[in-house]
Amino acid sequence: MMPERPARRWLAPLVALVAATAAAAVFGTLSLAGAPLLAPVRVESAPARASVFVDNVFRGVTPVTIDDLAPGAHALRIEKADFEPFFAVLGAAAPAMPVRLRPSPGGELVVRSKPAGAEVFVDGHRSGVTPFRLAGIRVGAHVLRVEKADHVPWSGTVLVRNGEAREVSCELADRMLEYLRTAAEAYPEEIYRYMELGHYLFMSGLAEEAVEAYRRGIEIAEIEYALAQLPSVDRDYLQEVKEKHSRIRKRMEGDRRSTGAASASFRTKMDEAQREILSRFPNSVNVSMRQAALRERGGQLDAAAEVIEKAVGEVPRNPVLWETLARLRLGLGDFPGAAEALGKAIDLSPGDAHTAMRMAGELLAARRESNEAGAAEVFGVCADELVRIRPSARRDQQPRLDALMYGILRRAGRVGGAMRALDDALGEEPDPEKRAALGQESRGWLEDLAQSSPEPALREAARGVLDRLDELKPGD
C-alpha cells in the first residue's frame, strides 16, 4: 500500500474563491467569505471614477485601495451616473477586482402643466413644452423648471429612478389674476376691484369664480347705496355710489350676454346670485333707509327706529338695516336692543376692516359722551369685532383703526386696551394734525386715570402715554 499524501489544504479556499468570482460575473454580486481581512482591498471599475461605498460609507472613487477594514463581512457598493449600481460582500482579502459597470437604461420624465404649452427646462436646458415626455433620462436628481409667459414659473427637484416614469403636474398662477385677487383682498371696500376681477375671471373661463367676484362687488355696492341714505351723507356721494353701482352691473351684464358653454354656466349662476342679493337688498331697503333718515333729521329717533324695525322684519338678512337699528337704539338708550342689533349686523357683514371701522365710527357719533354701564355692553360687541379684524387690516388703515379702537374700548370700560390702542395710534398716525387732535381729545381722560385710578399699573401706564404726548411736537 502506498503512503497517504498530505491533504492539499490550500485547494478548497481557492475553489471557493473562483466559484464566488464566477457567480459575481453572472449575478452582479461578489461574495468573498473566509479569513479576516489581513491585506488591503483594491477596488477598480470600468469605467473608472465610480463612487465606492463600504457599509454605506463613502471611501473614494475607483481605483481606490481600502486598508482599514475590520475583520468580518462588509457591504460594498459601486455607483456611477448613467450606470447600474454594483453590489458585493467583502469577507476576505482579494486581489485587484475590476468590475465592469453595466450602462443604465435610465428612467422617464413626464411633465404636465395647467395651462398647457409651458416651456420645460431640465437642469437648465430647454427640453420641450408641456405636455412633455422624456425617455432615457439619467437616473438621479434633476432640477426642473416650467415657465409660461404672464404666469408665475414653477420649479423643483425631481428624482428619477431606473426603469420608472416620474410624473410631475404643476399649476402655473396667472400673474394678472394673482394681482387682481390680491388687490380685491387688500381693498374689499373698493367696488371696482371686484368688477375687474370678475371680468378677468370670466375671460379666463373661470365662470364660478367670476360669479363670486361679481356677487361680492354688487353686494358692497348695495351696502354703500343703502348707507348713502343716512342723514350724514351728502347728495354728491350718493350720486357717486349710484354710478359705481351702475358700472359693475353693466360690466356683469356684458359678460352675461356672451355666448358659449362657459357663458351659459355663468348666466345660470349669476342669476342665482342676483336673486340671493335681491332677497337681502330689495328696493324697499333703500326706501326704508330714506324714510328713517328723514325722521332722524327731524329729531324723531323713535319714529326712525320704528321704520327700520319694520324693514328688518321684512328683510332680516340685510346687514345695513341691523347696523342702522343698532345706532338708533344706542341713541335712544335701548342698550340691550342695540347690542343685539349690532351683533346681527356683524354676523351678516363682509367682515373686513373697512366695514368694522365704519360701524365703530357710526356708534361713536351716536353716543360719543355715553358712559352708562349698559352702553358699555354695546361698545364691547364692537370692540370684539375690531380686535378680531385688526391683524388683517392694511398698514394704511391701522392708524384710523387704532384711534377708533381707543374710543370704542374706552367706552366699553376696557381701560388697559384703550390705552394700548391710543399709544399705537399716536405712534402710527402720519398726519400731525390728526395726531394732535387725538392727543388733545384723550389728555383729560389720561390725566384722570393717572391721578385717580385704583390700579397702580393703570396709573403708571397713563403717565407713560401722557409723557409721550408731551414729547410730541405739533410738527412731528
C-alpha positions in Angstrom: 0.0 0.0 0.0 1.3 3.4 -1.0 1.6 6.0 1.8 -1.2 8.6 2.0 -0.3 12.0 0.6 -0.7 15.1 2.7 -4.1 16.9 2.1 -3.9 20.0 -0.1 -5.4 22.4 2.3 -5.0 25.4 0.0 -7.1 23.9 -2.7 -10.6 24.2 -1.1 -10.4 28.0 -0.4 -9.1 28.6 -3.9 -12.0 26.7 -5.4 -14.5 28.7 -3.3 -12.9 32.0 -4.4 -13.1 31.1 -8.0 -16.7 30.0 -7.7 -17.7 33.2 -5.9 -15.9 35.3 -8.6 -17.8 33.4 -11.4 -21.1 33.9 -9.6 -20.4 37.6 -9.3 -19.8 37.9 -13.1 -23.2 36.3 -13.7 -25.4 37.9 -11.0 -23.6 41.2 -10.3 -22.7 40.3 -6.7 -19.3 39.2 -5.3 -19.0 37.2 -2.0 -15.5 36.8 -0.6 -16.0 34.7 2.5 -13.2 33.3 4.6 -10.4 34.6 6.7 -10.3 38.1 8.2 -9.0 41.0 6.1 -5.3 41.0 6.6 -4.3 42.7 3.4 -5.6 45.9 1.7 -8.5 45.6 -0.7 -8.1 47.4 -4.1 -11.4 48.2 -5.9 -11.3 49.0 -9.6 -14.1 49.6 -12.1 -14.6 50.0 -15.8 -15.3 52.8 -16.4 -13.2 54.4 -13.6 -14.1 57.3 -11.4 -17.0 55.4 -9.8 -18.0 56.1 -6.2 -17.2 53.4 -3.7 -19.2 52.8 -0.5 -18.3 50.2 2.2 -21.1 49.7 4.7 -22.8 52.8 3.3 -19.8 55.0 4.0 -18.1 56.7 1.0 -14.5 55.5 0.6 -13.4 57.3 -2.5 -13.6 56.8 -6.3 -12.1 54.0 -8.3 -9.4 52.9 -8.4 -9.1 53.0 -4.6 -7.3 50.9 -2.0 -9.1 50.2 1.3 -6.7 49.1 4.0 -8.5 49.7 7.3 -11.4 47.2 7.2 -12.1 45.3 10.4 -12.4 41.5 10.4 -15.8 40.3 9.2 -18.2 40.8 6.3 -18.6 44.3 4.7 -21.2 45.5 2.1 -19.6 47.0 -1.0 -21.5 49.3 -3.4 -20.1 50.9 -6.5 -22.0 53.7 -8.2 -21.6 55.9 -11.2 -24.0 58.2 -13.0 -25.7 56.6 -16.1 -24.7 53.1 -14.9 -26.4 50.4 -12.7 -25.0 50.2 -9.2 -22.8 47.2 -8.4 -23.2 45.3 -5.0 -20.8 42.9 -3.4 -20.0 41.4 0.1 -16.4 41.6 1.2 -15.3 39.0 3.7 -11.7 38.1 2.9 -8.6 39.7 1.3 -8.7 39.7 -2.5 -6.5 40.7 -5.4 -7.4 43.5 -7.8 -11.0 43.0 -8.8 -12.0 45.1 -11.9 -15.8 45.5 -12.1 -17.5 46.2 -15.4 -20.4 48.5 -14.7 -23.4 48.0 -16.9 -25.0 51.1 -18.5 -28.3 52.1 -17.0 -31.3 52.2 -19.3 -32.4 55.3 -17.4 -35.9 56.5 -16.4 -38.7 58.6 -17.9 -39.8 62.1 -17.0 -43.4 63.2 -17.7 -44.4 66.9 -17.1 -47.9 68.3 -17.4 -48.9 71.9 -16.6 -52.1 73.9 -16.2 -52.3 75.8 -18.5 -50.5 73.6 -21.1 -48.0 74.9 -23.6 -45.4 75.9 -20.9 -41.7 75.5 -21.6 -39.8 72.8 -19.7 -36.2 73.2 -18.6 -34.3 70.2 -17.3 -31.1 71.0 -15.5 -31.1 74.5 -17.1 -31.6 73.3 -20.6 -34.8 73.9 -22.6 -36.2 70.4 -23.3 -39.7 70.9 -24.7 -43.2 72.2 -23.9 -46.0 70.7 -21.9 -47.4 68.1 -22.1 -43.8 66.8 -22.1 -42.3 63.3 -22.1 -38.6 62.5 -22.0 -37.4 58.8 -22.1 -33.9 57.6 -21.2 -33.2 60.4 -18.8 -30.3 59.8 -16.5 -31.2 58.3 -13.1 -30.9 60.6 -10.2 -31.9 64.1 -9.2 -32.7 66.8 -11.8 -33.7 70.4 -11.4 -37.0 71.1 -13.3 -38.4 74.5 -14.2 -41.7 75.2 -16.0 -42.3 78.6 -17.5 -45.1 80.3 -19.4 -45.5 84.0 -20.4 -47.6 86.1 -17.9 -47.6 83.2 -15.4 -45.6 82.6 -12.2 -42.9 79.9 -13.0 -42.8 76.6 -11.2 -39.5 74.9 -10.2 -38.4 72.0 -8.1 -36.1 69.0 -7.8 -37.3 65.6 -9.2 -35.8 62.2 -8.5 -35.8 59.8 -11.5 -35.4 56.1 -10.7 -34.1 53.4 -13.1 -36.8 52.0 -15.3 -39.6 54.1 -13.7 -41.7 57.0 -15.1 -41.5 60.1 -12.9 -44.7 62.2 -13.4 -44.9 65.9 -12.4 -48.0 68.1 -12.6 -48.0 71.8 -11.8 -50.4 74.7 -11.9 -48.9 78.0 -13.1 -50.5 81.0 -11.4 -51.7 83.8 -13.8 -49.7 86.9 -12.8 -52.6 89.3 -13.6 -55.1 87.1 -11.8 -52.9 87.0 -8.7 -52.6 90.8 -8.8 -56.4 91.3 -9.1 -57.1 88.8 -6.4 -54.6 90.4 -4.0 -55.9 93.9 -4.7 -59.5 92.8 -4.1 -58.5 91.2 -0.8 -56.5 94.2 0.3 -59.2 96.8 -0.7 -62.5 95.0 -0.2 -64.3 98.3 0.1 -63.4 99.3 -3.5 -66.1 98.0 -5.8 -64.0 98.4 -9.0 -61.6 95.8 -7.8 -64.3 93.2 -7.9 -65.5 94.4 -11.2 -62.1 94.0 -12.8 -61.5 90.6 -11.1 -64.9 89.3 -12.1 -64.4 90.2 -15.8 -60.9 88.8 -15.9 -62.0 85.5 -14.3 -64.9 85.3 -16.9 -62.5 85.9 -19.8 -60.2 83.2 -18.3 -63.0 80.7 -18.4 -63.4 80.6 -14.6 -67.2 81.1 -14.5 -67.8 80.1 -10.9 -65.1 82.4 -9.5 -66.3 85.2 -11.8 -69.8 84.9 -10.3 -68.4 85.1 -6.8 -66.3 88.2 -7.6 -69.3 90.0 -9.2 -71.6 88.9 -6.3 -69.2 90.4 -3.7 -68.8 93.6 -5.7 -72.6 94.1 -6.2 -73.2 93.3 -2.5 -70.7 96.0 -1.5 -72.4 98.4 -3.9 -75.8 97.7 -2.4 -74.5 98.3 1.1 -72.9 101.6 0.1 -76.1 102.6 -1.7 -78.2 101.8 1.4 -75.8 103.7 3.7 -75.8 106.7 1.3 -79.4 107.3 2.5 -78.1 108.2 6.0 -78.7 111.8 7.1 -74.9 112.4 7.4 -74.2 111.6 3.8 -74.3 114.4 1.2 -76.0 114.1 -2.2 -72.8 114.1 -4.2 -71.6 110.9 -2.5 -75.0 109.4 -3.2 -74.6 110.1 -6.9 -71.1 108.6 -6.9 -72.4 105.4 -5.3 -75.1 105.2 -7.9 -72.5 105.5 -10.7 -70.3 102.7 -9.2 -73.4 100.5 -8.7 -74.4 101.1 -12.4 -70.9 100.4 -13.7 -70.4 97.0 -12.1 -73.8 95.8 -13.2 -73.2 96.9 -16.8 -69.8 95.0 -16.9 -71.5 92.0 -15.4 -74.4 92.1 -17.9 -71.9 92.4 -20.8 -70.2 89.1 -19.7 -73.6 87.6 -19.1 -74.7 88.3 -22.8 -71.6 86.5 -24.2 -72.1 83.2 -26.0 -70.6 79.8 -25.4 -70.8 77.0 -22.8 -68.9 78.9 -20.2 -71.3 81.9 -20.7 -74.3 79.7 -20.2 -73.0 78.4 -16.9 -72.1 82.0 -15.9 -75.6 83.2 -16.7 -77.2 80.5 -14.7 -75.1 81.0 -11.6 -75.1 84.8 -11.9 -78.9 84.8 -12.0 -79.0 82.7 -8.8 -76.5 85.1 -7.1 -78.6 88.1 -8.1 -81.8 86.6 -6.7 -80.0 86.0 -3.5 -78.7 89.6 -3.4 -82.1 90.9 -4.2 -83.6 89.0 -1.3 -81.2 90.8 1.0 -81.2 94.2 -0.7 -84.7 94.8 -2.2 -85.7 98.3 -3.3 -87.7 98.5 -0.2 -84.5 98.7 1.9 -83.5 102.0 0.3 -87.0 103.3 0.7 -86.9 102.4 4.4 -83.5 104.0 4.8 -84.6 107.2 3.2 -87.8 107.4 5.4 -85.8 106.7 8.6 -83.2 109.4 7.6 -86.0 112.0 7.1 -87.3 111.2 10.6 -83.8 111.2 12.1 -83.0 114.6 10.7 -86.2 115.9 12.3 -85.0 114.5 15.7 -87.6 111.7 15.7 -85.4 108.8 16.7 -88.3 106.7 17.9 -90.1 107.1 14.5 -86.9 106.3 12.6 -86.3 103.2 14.7 -89.8 102.0 14.0 -89.3 102.3 10.3 -86.1 100.3 10.4 -87.6 97.7 12.8 -90.4 97.1 10.3 -87.9 96.8 7.4 -85.8 94.3 9.4 -88.9 92.2 9.9 -89.3 92.1 6.1 -85.6 91.7 5.2 -83.9 90.0 8.1 -80.6 89.3 6.4 -79.7 92.8 5.5 -76.6 94.0 7.5 -77.2 97.7 6.8 -80.7 97.6 8.4 -79.3 95.9 11.5 -76.4 98.4 11.7 -78.7 101.4 11.4 -81.1 99.9 14.0 -78.1 99.4 16.4 -77.1 103.0 16.0 -80.7 104.3 16.5 -81.3 102.1 19.6 -78.0 103.3 21.1 -79.1 106.9 20.6 -82.4 106.1 22.3 -80.7 104.4 25.3 -82.0 100.9 24.4 -78.6 99.3 25.1 -79.7 95.6 25.1 -81.5 96.1 21.9 -78.5 98.0 20.4 -76.1 95.2 21.4 -78.4 92.6 19.8 -78.8 94.5 16.6 -75.1 95.2 16.3 -74.3 91.5 16.8 -76.6 90.6 13.9 -75.1 93.4 11.7 -71.6 92.0 12.3 -72.7 88.4 11.6 -74.2 89.5 8.2 -71.4 91.9 7.2 -68.5 91.1 4.9 -66.2 91.0 8.0 -63.5 93.3 6.7 -61.6 96.2 8.4 -63.4 98.9 6.3 -66.9 97.7 7.4 -65.8 97.3 11.1 -64.4 100.8 11.2 -67.5 102.3 9.6 -69.6 100.6 12.2 -67.3 101.9 15.0 -67.4 105.4 13.7 -71.2 105.4 13.5 -71.6 104.2 17.1 -69.1 106.8 18.4 -71.0 109.5 16.6 -74.3 108.3 18.0 -73.2 108.1 21.6 -69.9 110.0 21.9 -70.4 111.1 25.5 -72.1 108.0 26.8 -70.7 106.4 30.0 -73.6 104.3 31.0 -72.9 100.7 32.0 -75.5 99.5 29.5 -73.8 101.4 26.7 -70.5 99.6 27.6 -72.1 96.3 26.5 -72.8 97.7 23.1 -69.3 99.1 22.6 -67.9 95.8 23.9 -69.6 94.0 21.0 -68.0 96.4 18.6 -64.6 96.2 20.4 -64.5 92.4 19.9 -65.0 92.8 16.2 -62.3 95.5 15.9 -59.8 93.3 17.8 -60.7 90.3 15.6 -60.1 92.1 12.3 -57.1 94.2 13.3 -54.4 91.6 12.2 -55.9 91.6 8.7 -56.1 95.4 8.3 -53.8 97.2 5.8 -51.0 99.3 7.1 -52.6 102.5 5.9 -55.8 101.5 7.8 -54.2 100.9 11.2 -53.8 104.5 12.5 -57.5 105.1 11.9 -58.4 101.6 13.2 -56.4 102.1 16.4 -57.9 105.5 17.0 -61.4 104.0 16.7 -60.4 101.1 19.0 -59.3 103.6 21.6 -62.6 105.3 21.5 -64.6 102.1 21.5 -62.6 100.3 24.2 -62.7 103.4 26.4 -66.5 103.5 26.2 -66.6 99.7 26.7 -64.8 100.2 30.0 -61.6 98.3 28.8 -59.2 100.9 30.1 -55.9 98.9 29.5 -56.8 98.0 26.0 -57.9 101.6 25.3 -54.5 103.0 26.4 -52.6 100.4 24.3 -54.7 101.3 21.2 -54.2 105.0 21.9 -50.4 104.6 22.2 -50.4 102.6 19.0 -52.5 105.2 17.2 -50.2 108.1 18.3 -47.2 106.2 17.1 -48.7 105.2 13.7 -50.6 108.3 12.7 -48.6 110.2 10.0 -50.8 113.3 10.0 -49.6 115.7 12.7 -52.9 117.5 12.9 -54.9 114.2 13.4 -52.3 113.1 16.0 -52.6 116.4 17.8 -56.4 116.2 17.8 -56.3 112.7 19.2 -53.9 113.7 21.9 -56.0 116.7 22.9 -59.2 114.6 23.0 -57.5 111.9 25.2 -55.4 114.1 27.5 -58.2 114.8 30.1 -59.1 111.1 30.3 -55.5 110.1 30.8 -54.9 112.8 33.5 -57.9 111.5 35.4 -56.6 107.9 35.2 -53.0 109.0 36.2 -54.4 110.6 39.3 -57.3 108.6 40.5 -57.2 105.1 39.0 -57.3 102.5 41.9 -54.9 100.3 39.9 -51.2 101.3 40.1 -50.4 99.6 36.8 -53.1 101.8 35.0 -51.8 104.9 36.7 -48.3 104.2 35.6 -49.5 103.4 32.0 -51.5 106.6 31.8 -48.4 108.6 32.9 -46.4 106.9 30.2 -48.9 107.9 27.5 -49.0 111.4 28.8 -45.2 111.6 28.6 -45.5 110.5 25.0 -48.0 113.3 24.3 -45.6 115.8 25.9 -42.8 114.6 23.7 -44.8 115.0 20.5 -44.3 118.4 19.0 -47.0 120.0 16.7 -44.9 119.4 13.6 -43.9 115.8 14.5 
